Amino acid sequence: MGDWREARTLEELYQAIKDCTRCQLARTRTHLVFGVGNPRAEIMFVGEAPGYHEDRQGLPFVGPAGQFLDQLLRSIGLSRDQVYIANSLKCRPP
């Protein structure tokens, strides 16, 4: 694993943390849940931590909260491709 503190891009950060096992959350996760969307977006949504559906798919905001977010985005004429979506934690807490 590379040093995440030296990452200069989101791709470099992902590569540095994708196999991280430094805390106990790594033991119970199915997938690391990084971010999705436009890395240069002017709008970013940050959730607290991945839930069940996010952990299973490895994508943020895909469960009920994600469906609601999609509705809200559509209501203002945006899509997931136009924003960036991530969580503070990258692994689902037990």
All heavy atoms as an XYZ file, in Angstrom:
746
protein
N       0.845     -1.180      0.000
C       0.000      0.000      0.000
C       0.886      1.237      0.000
O       1.822      1.340      0.772
C      -0.899     -0.020      1.232
C      -1.730      1.237      1.384
S      -2.870      1.215      2.793
C      -1.760      1.114      4.172
N       0.572      2.179     -0.893
C       1.304      3.432     -0.931
C       0.907      4.326      0.230
O      -0.019      4.032      0.975
N       1.607      5.414      0.382
C       1.294      6.363      1.448
C       0.205      7.314      0.960
O       0.426      8.115      0.057
C       2.557      7.140      1.830
C       2.347      8.012      3.048
O       1.185      8.262      3.441
O       3.352      8.463      3.621
N      -0.972      7.213      1.537
C      -2.110      8.023      1.095
C      -1.840      9.512      1.235
O      -2.411     10.316      0.514
C      -3.370      7.626      1.856
C      -3.280      7.860      3.340
C      -2.848      6.988      4.274
C      -3.618      9.063      4.040
N      -2.898      7.564      5.521
C      -3.366      8.834      5.411
C      -4.112     10.285      3.651
C      -3.583      9.798      6.372
C      -4.336     11.257      4.621
C      -4.074     11.002      5.970
N      -0.945      9.895      2.129
C      -0.659     11.319      2.339
C       0.071     11.932      1.148
O       0.104     13.153      1.009
C       0.148     11.513      3.615
C      -0.669     11.171      4.868
C       0.193     11.118      6.063
N       1.086      9.963      5.918
C       1.724      9.379      6.894
N       1.634      9.859      8.105
N       2.493      8.328      6.686
N       0.645     11.101      0.309
C       1.366     11.594     -0.861
C       0.507     11.609     -2.125
O       0.958     12.042     -3.174
C       2.618     10.749     -1.086
C       3.616     10.893      0.043
C       4.840     10.017     -0.147
O       5.071      9.547     -1.272
O       5.555      9.817      0.843
N      -0.727     11.149     -2.024
C      -1.617     11.112     -3.191
C      -1.940     12.524     -3.656
O      -2.228     13.402     -2.850
C      -2.900     10.364     -2.836
N      -1.889     12.727     -4.973
C      -2.175     14.039     -5.554
C      -3.476     14.042     -6.345
O      -3.986     15.096     -6.686
C      -1.019     14.476     -6.431
C       0.265     14.547     -5.632
C       1.401     15.066     -6.439
N       2.009     16.079     -5.605
C       2.362     17.272     -6.019
N       2.206     17.607     -7.258
N       2.872     18.141     -5.192
N      -3.985     12.869     -6.664
C      -5.247     12.754     -7.396
C      -6.134     11.746     -6.677
O      -5.660     10.958     -5.849
C      -5.019     12.271     -8.846
O      -4.527     10.922     -8.797
C      -4.051     13.183     -9.603
N      -7.418     11.742     -7.020
C      -8.314     10.754     -6.429
C      -7.906      9.338     -6.825
O      -7.995      8.418     -6.017
C      -9.757     11.027     -6.843
C     -10.394     12.259     -6.209
C     -11.757     12.534     -6.819
C     -10.522     12.082     -4.706
N      -7.442      9.159     -8.047
C      -6.990      7.835     -8.479
C      -5.786      7.376     -7.647
O      -5.719      6.216     -7.225
C      -6.643      7.826     -9.964
C      -6.137      6.490    -10.463
C      -7.105      5.318    -10.296
O      -8.334      5.524    -10.310
O      -6.625      4.181    -10.134
N      -4.849      8.268     -7.407
C      -3.699      7.924     -6.566
C      -4.146      7.599     -5.148
O      -3.626      6.673     -4.524
C      -2.683      9.056     -6.552
C      -1.917      9.209     -7.843
C      -0.967     10.400     -7.831
O      -0.801     11.059     -6.771
O      -0.378     10.684     -8.879
N      -5.098      8.352     -4.624
C      -5.616      8.080     -3.281
C      -6.290      6.717     -3.241
O      -6.051      5.921     -2.329
C      -6.589      9.173     -2.843
C      -7.219      8.992     -1.472
C      -6.162      8.919     -0.375
C      -8.208     10.117     -1.196
N      -7.117      6.438     -4.243
C      -7.770      5.127     -4.304
C      -6.735      4.003     -4.317
O      -6.855      3.025     -3.571
C      -8.683      5.029     -5.529
C      -9.213      3.639     -5.726
C     -10.237      3.149     -4.919
C      -8.683      2.791     -6.690
C     -10.708      1.858     -5.063
C      -9.145      1.499     -6.846
C     -10.162      1.043     -6.035
O     -10.622     -0.239     -6.168
N      -5.727      4.131     -5.161
C      -4.697      3.093     -5.254
C      -3.973      2.918     -3.915
O      -3.601      1.801     -3.552
C      -3.701      3.418     -6.372
C      -4.278      3.301     -7.758
C      -4.794      1.913     -8.077
O      -4.205      0.896     -7.706
N      -5.916      1.858     -8.773
N      -3.791      4.004     -3.185
C      -3.084      3.947     -1.903
C      -3.911      3.291     -0.800
O      -3.356      2.695      0.123
C      -2.652      5.347     -1.477
N      -5.251      3.381     -0.876
C      -6.076      2.869      0.226
C      -6.926      1.653     -0.124
O      -7.529      1.053      0.769
C      -6.988      3.971      0.807
C      -8.067      4.384     -0.177
C      -6.166      5.160      1.279
C      -9.141      5.290      0.393
N      -6.978      1.244     -1.374
C      -7.909      0.187     -1.795
C      -7.720     -1.142     -1.068
O      -8.673     -1.894     -0.904
C      -7.856     -0.013     -3.299
C      -6.564     -0.598     -3.820
C      -6.593     -0.674     -5.340
C      -5.286     -1.137     -5.895
N      -5.070     -2.562     -5.778
N      -6.526     -1.433     -0.619
C      -6.271     -2.679      0.099
C      -5.938     -2.446      1.568
O      -5.353     -3.313      2.227
C      -5.110     -3.429     -0.571
C      -5.436     -3.817     -2.004
O      -6.572     -4.271     -2.251
O      -4.566     -3.652     -2.873
N      -6.333     -1.307      2.089
C      -6.004     -0.922      3.453
C      -6.581     -1.908      4.475
O      -7.736     -2.315      4.385
C      -6.535      0.485      3.732
S      -6.197      1.047      5.412
N      -5.767     -2.256      5.448
C      -6.194     -3.119      6.551
C      -5.739     -2.535      7.895
O      -5.566     -3.268      8.863
C      -5.623     -4.550      6.384
O      -4.201     -4.466      6.310
C      -6.171     -5.220      5.148
N      -5.553     -1.228      7.927
C      -4.982     -0.600      9.122
C      -5.946     -0.522     10.299
O      -5.513     -0.305     11.426
C      -4.469      0.794      8.773
C      -3.288      0.716      7.788
C      -2.772      2.056      7.434
N      -2.104      2.598      8.610
C      -1.629      3.825      8.687
N      -1.747      4.637      7.676
N      -1.037      4.239      9.766
N      -7.247     -0.668     10.065
C      -8.190     -0.643     11.185
C      -9.101     -1.865     11.121
O      -9.112     -2.600     10.136
C      -8.999      0.651     11.215
S     -10.304      0.752      9.976
N      -9.887     -2.067     12.148
C     -10.745     -3.246     12.251
C     -11.873     -3.263     11.227
O     -12.436     -4.320     10.944
C     -11.316     -3.339     13.657
C     -10.269     -3.608     14.699
C     -10.874     -3.685     16.086
O     -12.083     -3.734     16.251
N     -10.020     -3.702     17.098
N     -12.222     -2.122     10.653
C     -13.302     -2.095      9.669
C     -12.971     -2.936      8.441
O     -13.859     -3.473      7.786
C     -13.614     -0.653      9.246
C     -14.185      0.258     10.323
C     -14.391      1.660      9.772
C     -15.474     -0.294     10.882
N     -11.704     -3.075      8.126
C     -11.292     -3.866      6.960
C     -11.682     -5.336      7.108
O     -11.922     -6.017      6.114
C      -9.788     -3.737      6.748
N     -11.773     -5.814      8.318
C     -12.088     -7.229      8.555
C     -13.522     -7.578      8.196
O     -13.807     -8.718      7.849
C     -11.851     -7.592     10.018
C     -10.419     -7.551     10.421
C     -10.257     -8.046     11.838
N      -9.109     -7.387     12.419
C      -8.941     -7.165     13.693
N      -9.843     -7.567     14.563
N      -7.870     -6.561     14.129
N     -14.425     -6.624      8.320
C     -15.846     -6.935      8.130
C     -16.426     -6.351      6.836
O     -17.570     -6.629      6.518
C     -16.675     -6.414      9.323
O     -16.477     -5.008      9.459
C     -16.265     -7.125     10.603
N     -15.642     -5.594      6.103
C     -16.184     -5.017      4.872
C     -16.202     -6.054      3.752
O     -15.403     -6.982      3.732
C     -15.377     -3.806      4.433
C     -14.038     -4.171      3.818
C     -13.357     -2.965      3.197
N     -12.105     -3.374      2.587
C     -10.916     -2.907      2.907
N     -10.804     -1.981      3.852
N      -9.846     -3.345      2.302
N     -17.112     -5.844      2.820
C     -17.131     -6.631      1.595
C     -16.300     -5.914      0.541
O     -15.481     -6.520     -0.135
C     -18.576     -6.818      1.089
O     -19.342     -7.419      2.126
C     -18.613     -7.691     -0.147
N     -16.540     -4.616      0.394
C     -15.802     -3.779     -0.551
C     -15.441     -2.454      0.101
O     -16.219     -1.923      0.886
C     -16.653     -3.454     -1.790
C     -16.952     -4.625     -2.636
N     -18.134     -5.310     -2.559
C     -16.221     -5.235     -3.593
C     -18.120     -6.290     -3.429
N     -16.972     -6.272     -4.076
N     -14.318     -1.916     -0.273
C     -13.999     -0.539      0.065
C     -14.918      0.333     -0.791
O     -15.108      0.062     -1.972
C     -12.536     -0.229     -0.278
C     -12.138      1.210      0.021
C     -11.101      1.234      1.114
C     -11.622      1.871     -1.228
N     -15.513      1.334     -0.197
C     -16.431      2.216     -0.929
C     -15.748      3.567     -1.083
O     -15.653      4.347     -0.144
C     -17.785      2.356     -0.188
C     -18.714      3.278     -0.957
C     -18.415      0.983      0.010
N     -15.260      3.824     -2.276
C     -14.568      5.080     -2.556
C     -15.602      6.098     -3.023
O     -16.718      6.106     -2.552
C     -13.454      4.841     -3.588
C     -12.403      5.915     -3.589
C     -11.557      6.082     -2.514
C     -12.268      6.772     -4.668
C     -10.585      7.076     -2.510
C     -11.298      7.752     -4.684
C     -10.457      7.907     -3.600
N     -15.294      6.956     -3.911
C     -16.226      7.945     -4.420
C     -16.545      7.703     -5.880
O     -15.849      6.958     -6.561
N     -17.619      8.326     -6.358
C     -18.014      8.229     -7.763
C     -18.439      9.599     -8.271
O     -18.803     10.480     -7.500
C     -19.165      7.231     -7.985
C     -18.756      5.819     -7.655
C     -20.402      7.626     -7.214
N     -18.407      9.729     -9.568
C     -18.864     10.959    -10.188
C     -17.715     11.721    -10.817
O     -16.661     11.162    -11.125
N     -17.940     12.996    -10.981
C     -16.971     13.875    -11.623
C     -15.973     14.387    -10.584
O     -16.342     15.180     -9.720
C     -17.710     15.043    -12.278
C     -16.798     16.018    -12.958
O     -15.576     15.934    -12.868
N     -17.387     16.969    -13.651
N     -14.710     13.981    -10.682
C     -13.730     14.432     -9.691
C     -13.456     15.939     -9.748
O     -12.869     16.490     -8.826
C     -12.471     13.632    -10.023
C     -12.678     13.099    -11.378
C     -14.140     13.067    -11.655
N     -13.908     16.594    -10.796
C     -13.735     18.049    -10.912
C     -15.053     18.804    -10.700
O     -15.162     19.980    -11.036
C     -13.147     18.398    -12.267
C     -11.769     17.801    -12.474
C     -11.165     18.287    -13.766
N      -9.885     17.684    -14.019
C      -8.727     18.122    -13.546
N      -8.707     19.169    -12.766
N      -7.610     17.508    -13.839
N     -16.036     18.119    -10.149
C     -17.358     18.717     -9.939
C     -17.289     19.889     -8.965
O     -16.446     19.926     -8.070
C     -18.319     17.663     -9.403
N     -18.191     20.816     -9.159
C     -18.305     21.953     -8.244
C     -19.117     21.594     -7.009
O     -19.086     22.312     -6.011
C     -18.930     23.138     -8.959
C     -18.037     23.706    -10.045
C     -18.626     24.938    -10.698
O     -19.454     25.623    -10.059
O     -18.251     25.213    -11.838
N     -19.854     20.481     -7.081
C     -20.707     20.046     -5.969
C     -20.265     18.658     -5.528
O     -20.098     17.754     -6.350
C     -22.192     20.001     -6.380
C     -22.664     21.382     -6.824
C     -23.042     19.480     -5.220
C     -24.042     21.384     -7.429
N     -20.087     18.509     -4.213
C     -19.711     17.219     -3.652
C     -20.663     16.888     -2.510
O     -20.967     17.738     -1.679
C     -18.277     17.252     -3.126
C     -17.820     15.953     -2.521
S     -16.084     16.070     -1.993
C     -15.798     14.390     -1.500
N     -21.133     15.648     -2.504
C     -21.967     15.143     -1.420
C     -21.121     14.171     -0.614
O     -20.501     13.269     -1.176
C     -23.207     14.426     -1.966
C     -24.157     15.345     -2.671
C     -24.044     15.549     -4.040
C     -25.133     16.025     -1.968
C     -24.914     16.399     -4.693
C     -26.000     16.884     -2.616
C     -25.887     17.072     -3.982
N     -21.114     14.360      0.706
C     -20.313     13.502      1.583
C     -21.227     12.888      2.631
O     -21.854     13.601      3.411
C     -19.180     14.302      2.272
C     -18.354     13.376      3.152
C     -18.314     15.001      1.245
N     -21.286     11.573      2.630
C     -22.044     10.848      3.625
C     -21.138     10.425      4.774
O     -19.920     10.589      4.723
N     -21.749      9.860      5.775
C     -21.001      9.460      6.958
C     -20.208      8.171      6.728
O     -19.002      8.128      6.932
C     -21.977      9.272      8.121
C     -21.328      8.963      9.426
C     -22.357      8.859     10.535
O     -23.557      8.722     10.265
O     -21.932      8.911     11.686
N     -20.911      7.106      6.311
C     -20.265      5.804      6.125
C     -21.123      4.960      5.190
O     -22.331      5.165      5.090
C     -20.109      5.097      7.469
N     -20.527      3.991      4.522
C     -21.309      3.105      3.660
C     -22.276      2.257      4.477
O     -21.969      1.842      5.594
C     -20.260      2.206      3.004
C     -18.942      2.837      3.262
C     -19.106      3.686      4.485
N     -23.431      1.999      3.902
C     -24.395      1.086      4.500
C     -24.296     -0.287      3.857
O     -23.359     -0.580      3.108
N     -25.291     -1.110      4.118
C     -25.311     -2.491      3.609
C     -25.177     -2.537      2.090
O     -24.337     -3.253      1.545
C     -26.605     -3.179      4.058
C     -26.790     -4.543      3.440
C     -26.173     -5.659      3.991
C     -27.566     -4.708      2.294
C     -26.326     -6.917      3.424
C     -27.721     -5.958      1.712
C     -27.099     -7.054      2.277
O     -27.245     -8.290      1.698
N     -26.031     -1.807      1.381
C     -26.046     -1.849     -0.081
C     -24.748     -1.305     -0.670
O     -24.237     -1.842     -1.659
C     -27.246     -1.075     -0.631
C     -28.555     -1.649     -0.195
N     -29.059     -2.820     -0.696
C     -29.453     -1.215      0.720
C     -30.216     -3.099     -0.117
N     -30.476     -2.135      0.750
N     -24.227     -0.276     -0.059
C     -22.973      0.319     -0.527
C     -21.814     -0.663     -0.360
O     -20.978     -0.821     -1.255
C     -22.692      1.622      0.218
C     -23.654      2.743     -0.123
C     -25.032      2.641      0.534
O     -25.203      1.833      1.476
O     -25.941      3.347      0.086
N     -21.775     -1.327      0.773
C     -20.726     -2.311      1.041
C     -20.786     -3.461      0.044
O     -19.764     -3.949     -0.415
C     -20.871     -2.844      2.467
C     -19.798     -3.857      2.837
O     -18.601     -3.525      2.719
O     -20.170     -4.976      3.225
N     -21.973     -3.893     -0.312
C     -22.136     -5.007     -1.255
C     -21.717     -4.619     -2.670
O     -21.155     -5.425     -3.391
C     -23.591     -5.497     -1.283
C     -24.035     -6.106      0.017
C     -23.317     -7.435      0.251
N     -23.725     -8.021      1.504
C     -22.916     -8.273      2.515
N     -21.653     -7.990      2.434
N     -23.363     -8.811      3.616
N     -22.002     -3.367     -3.070
C     -21.717     -2.948     -4.442
C     -20.396     -2.194     -4.595
O     -19.897     -2.023     -5.697
C     -22.854     -2.076     -4.970
C     -24.159     -2.831     -5.100
C     -25.247     -1.969     -5.674
O     -25.035     -1.256     -6.642
N     -26.427     -2.022     -5.059
N     -19.860     -1.692     -3.484
C     -18.614     -0.930     -3.553
C     -18.802      0.477     -4.092
O     -17.848      1.102     -4.554
N     -20.039      0.984     -4.021
C     -20.363      2.324     -4.524
C     -21.111      3.113     -3.455
O     -21.946      2.541     -2.743
C     -21.250      2.231     -5.769
C     -20.644      1.514     -6.967
C     -21.721      1.232     -8.008
C     -19.517      2.341     -7.549
N     -20.858      4.419     -3.342
C     -21.564      5.215     -2.337
C     -22.989      5.557     -2.765
O     -23.265      5.707     -3.953
C     -20.712      6.484     -2.231
C     -20.074      6.616     -3.564
C     -19.850      5.199     -4.049
N     -23.866      5.659     -1.783
C     -25.242      6.124     -1.971
C     -25.996      5.332     -3.038
O     -26.512      5.902     -3.997
C     -25.259      7.621     -2.310
C     -25.016      8.508     -1.129
C     -23.735      8.770     -0.702
C     -26.070      9.081     -0.432
C     -23.486      9.583      0.389
C     -25.840      9.901      0.668
C     -24.547     10.141      1.076
N     -26.084      4.009     -2.866
C     -26.856      3.193     -3.796
C     -28.099      2.588     -3.146
O     -28.943      2.041     -3.841
C     -26.004      2.073     -4.444
C     -24.956      2.657     -5.357
C     -25.386      1.167     -3.403
N     -28.222      2.700     -1.849
C     -29.389      2.185     -1.143
C     -30.522      3.210     -1.186
O     -30.572      4.082     -2.061
N     -31.445      3.143     -0.240
C     -32.575      4.074     -0.211
C     -32.150      5.546     -0.184
O     -32.746      6.380     -0.860
C     -33.327      3.684      1.071
C     -32.981      2.238      1.273
C     -31.569      2.095      0.779
N     -31.112      5.873      0.582
C     -30.643      7.272      0.617
C     -30.108      7.691     -0.746
O     -30.300      8.828     -1.184
C     -29.565      7.452      1.683
N     -29.456      6.769     -1.429
C     -28.944      7.056     -2.759
C     -30.052      7.260     -3.774
O     -29.947      8.120     -4.661
N     -31.105      6.478     -3.656
C     -32.255      6.651     -4.556
C     -32.894      8.020     -4.335
O     -33.287      8.696     -5.286
C     -33.253      5.528     -4.344
C     -32.706      4.185     -4.796
C     -33.591      3.027     -4.368
O     -34.707      3.207     -3.903
N     -33.081      1.814     -4.516
N     -32.978      8.431     -3.073
C     -33.517      9.751     -2.768
C     -32.601     10.849     -3.308
O     -33.064     11.838     -3.881
C     -33.727      9.904     -1.260
C     -34.351     11.200     -0.858
C     -35.585     11.598     -1.360
C     -33.710     12.048      0.027
C     -36.162     12.796     -0.997
C     -34.272     13.255      0.400
C     -35.504     13.629     -0.114
N     -31.293     10.655     -3.160
C     -30.340     11.617     -3.707
C     -30.509     11.727     -5.221
O     -30.495     12.828     -5.774
C     -28.904     11.222     -3.353
C     -27.807     12.097     -3.946
C     -27.939     13.555     -3.491
C     -26.436     11.543     -3.597
N     -30.675     10.601     -5.907
C     -30.889     10.629     -7.358
C     -32.135     11.448     -7.715
O     -32.129     12.233     -8.668
C     -31.027      9.213     -7.915
C     -29.721      8.440     -7.896
O     -28.644      9.059     -7.765
O     -29.782      7.196     -8.013
N     -33.208     11.275     -6.949
C     -34.437     12.056     -7.184
C     -34.179     13.547     -6.996
O     -34.630     14.370     -7.791
C     -35.550     11.610     -6.236
C     -36.110     10.258     -6.523
C     -37.130      9.834     -5.467
O     -37.340     10.519     -4.462
N     -37.749      8.687     -5.678
N     -33.475     13.876     -5.924
C     -33.173     15.284     -5.663
C     -32.311     15.875     -6.776
O     -32.548     17.008     -7.219
C     -32.472     15.436     -4.311
C     -33.302     15.133     -3.074
C     -32.433     15.174     -1.825
C     -34.459     16.108     -2.952
N     -31.318     15.129     -7.220
C     -30.464     15.610     -8.300
C     -31.280     15.846     -9.572
O     -31.145     16.892    -10.217
C     -29.335     14.615     -8.583
C     -28.227     14.547     -7.539
C     -27.285     13.380     -7.834
C     -27.454     15.851     -7.472
N     -32.133     14.883     -9.923
C     -32.975     15.045    -11.115
C     -33.863     16.276    -10.998
O     -34.082     16.987    -11.977
C     -33.827     13.802    -11.344
C     -33.080     12.664    -11.999
C     -34.022     11.560    -12.488
N     -34.831     10.965    -11.432
C     -34.428      9.970    -10.647
N     -33.221      9.448    -10.793
N     -35.236      9.482     -9.729
N     -34.364     16.545     -9.790
C     -35.280     17.675     -9.599
C     -34.603     19.025     -9.844
O     -35.281     20.018    -10.103
C     -35.907     17.642     -8.204
O     -34.986     18.073     -7.213
N     -33.273     19.044     -9.776
C     -32.555     20.300    -10.054
C     -31.745     20.196    -11.353
O     -30.858     20.994    -11.608
C     -31.661     20.729     -8.874
C     -30.630     19.646     -8.528
C     -32.511     21.092     -7.654
C     -29.584     20.099     -7.510
N     -32.065     19.166    -12.151
C     -31.449     19.042    -13.464
C     -30.026     18.520    -13.470
O     -29.267     18.794    -14.401
N     -29.653     17.767    -12.453
C     -28.307     17.207    -12.381
C     -28.359     15.680    -12.367
O     -29.394     15.090    -12.076
C     -27.569     17.689    -11.125
C     -27.236     19.174    -11.053
C     -26.626     19.514     -9.702
C     -26.295     19.570    -12.178
N     -27.223     15.069    -12.647
C     -27.085     13.621    -12.552
C     -25.842     13.309    -11.726
O     -25.034     14.195    -11.438
C     -26.952     13.006    -13.940
O     -25.703     13.361    -14.510
N     -25.665     12.050    -11.387
C     -24.491     11.629    -10.617
C     -23.186     11.949    -11.341
O     -22.171     12.147    -10.712
C     -24.549     10.125    -10.347
C     -25.497      9.760     -9.242
C     -25.493      8.247     -9.052
N     -26.284      7.924     -7.888
C     -25.778      7.469     -6.747
N     -24.500      7.263     -6.626
N     -26.567      7.218     -5.725
N     -23.232     11.955    -12.656
C     -22.021     12.243    -13.437
C     -21.564     13.691    -13.306
O     -20.437     14.011    -13.648
C     -22.258     11.938    -14.918
C     -22.502     10.466    -15.169
O     -22.107      9.640    -14.326
O     -23.082     10.144    -16.225
N     -22.433     14.547    -12.815
C     -22.110     15.971    -12.717
C     -21.664     16.395    -11.318
O     -21.290     17.543    -11.119
C     -23.321     16.801    -13.146
C     -23.682     16.600    -14.606
C     -24.982     17.282    -14.925
O     -26.054     16.812    -14.574
N     -24.875     18.418    -15.596
N     -21.751     15.495    -10.357
C     -21.365     15.788     -8.980
C     -20.373     14.715     -8.532
O     -20.134     13.745     -9.248
C     -22.582     15.810     -8.026
C     -23.578     16.887     -8.443
C     -23.269     14.449     -7.962
N     -19.795     14.893     -7.359
C     -18.940     13.857     -6.787
C     -19.580     13.402     -5.486
O     -20.028     14.226     -4.683
C     -17.512     14.363     -6.546
C     -16.565     13.226     -6.293
C     -16.116     12.442     -7.340
C     -16.142     12.911     -5.012
C     -15.265     11.366     -7.124
C     -15.287     11.848     -4.788
C     -14.860     11.078     -5.844
O     -14.023     10.012     -5.635
N     -19.636     12.081     -5.281
C     -20.298     11.504     -4.119
C     -19.321     10.584     -3.390
O     -18.694      9.721     -4.010
C     -21.546     10.693     -4.552
C     -22.488     11.579     -5.373
C     -22.237     10.114     -3.339
C     -23.591     10.814     -6.068
N     -19.183     10.776     -2.091
C     -18.255      9.962     -1.297
C     -18.771      9.860      0.146
O     -19.770     10.462      0.500
C     -16.858     10.588     -1.315
N     -18.068      9.104      0.939
C     -18.338      8.993      2.374
C     -17.078      9.341      3.150
O     -15.965      9.167      2.642
C     -18.732      7.551      2.733
C     -20.121      7.197      2.274
O     -21.077      7.853      2.626
N     -20.222      6.163      1.453
N     -17.255      9.800      4.371
C     -16.093     10.050      5.228
C     -15.331      8.760      5.483
O     -14.121      8.695      5.344
C     -16.524     10.647      6.569
O     -17.091     11.911      6.373
N     -16.070      7.710      5.877
C     -15.478      6.385      6.049
C     -15.588      5.636      4.740
O     -16.575      5.782      4.023
C     -16.181      5.601      7.143
C     -16.072      6.136      8.560
C     -16.865      5.233      9.523
C     -14.631      6.214      8.994
N     -14.621      4.821      4.442
C     -14.626      4.048      3.196
C     -15.036      2.606      3.413
O     -15.229      1.857      2.465
C     -13.246      4.077      2.532
C     -12.700      5.473      2.290
C     -13.662      6.330      1.488
C     -13.096      7.724      1.265
N     -14.127      8.692      0.968
N     -15.204      2.192      4.667
C     -15.623      0.832      5.011
C     -16.867      0.897      5.880
O     -16.992      1.790      6.726
C     -14.523      0.096      5.764
S     -13.004     -0.080      4.831
N     -17.745     -0.073      5.704
C     -18.976     -0.107      6.492
C     -18.678     -0.499      7.932
O     -18.059     -1.527      8.200
C     -19.946     -1.124      5.897
C     -21.237     -1.197      6.674
C     -22.177     -2.195      6.049
N     -23.457     -2.115      6.759
C     -24.201     -3.144      7.045
N     -23.831     -4.346      6.674
N     -25.328     -2.981      7.697
N     -19.135      0.319      8.871
C     -18.972     -0.070     10.284
C     -19.942     -1.190     10.632
O     -21.029     -1.274     10.048
C     -19.331      1.198     11.060
C     -19.696      2.234     10.070
C     -19.684      1.638      8.722
N     -19.568     -2.059     11.558
C     -20.481     -3.171     11.938
C     -21.721     -2.649     12.656
O     -21.737     -1.574     13.183
C     -19.619     -4.022     12.864
C     -18.453     -3.199     13.260
C     -18.326     -2.087     12.274
